[in-house]
Amino acid sequence: MNRMQSNLLAQSNVSQWNEYREQEPDTEIDLRGADLRGADLRGADLRGADLRGANLFGADLRGADLR
């Protein structure tokens, strides 16, 4: 798991996360095993993210891009 990415996603707001994704479009997003319980991920750009084993219990994923 890329701790920097999981920390950024968990601690920033979605607009900051999406800005990071725009600036780094070719960066692989490794969120395997990330603890994202209860995170507000509404509208987050999670395209292509590896979420295997991530804890998304109670996370709000409405409008998130999970392609």
Secondary structure, DSSP 4 states (H G I P E B T S, - for coil): --HHHHHHHHHS-HHHHHHHHHH-TT---B-TT-B-TT-B-TT-B-TT-B-TT-B-TT-B-TT-B--
